């Protein structure tokens, strides 16, 4: 199994359940990775080499994930990454038994 070169930072803003929420973020990101691998066959191996750099790749698409009391905030590397992969965050959050409506997609500021 391959690994990502760029793993997003993760945080949770609820002091009572922070460790559990951060664990859920890691699990949700794993779901996102698995779906990307199944849907986009070229993502297998997450090749971040120079030959693949001209294409919008999953590796590095997500900069950060934040859980604020069940509300997921996804910080995308670019609008192109958000447009291509945004649905993955929605599906992954739903797999954590949270509503898709509780996902906010943002770009870095």
Secondary structure, DSSP 8 states (H G I E B T S, - for coil): ----S---EEEE--TTTHHHHHHHHHHHHHHHHHHHHHH-GGGTT---SGGGTTS--STTSEEEEEEETTEEEEEES-HHHHHHHHHHHHHHHHHTT--GGGEEEEE--
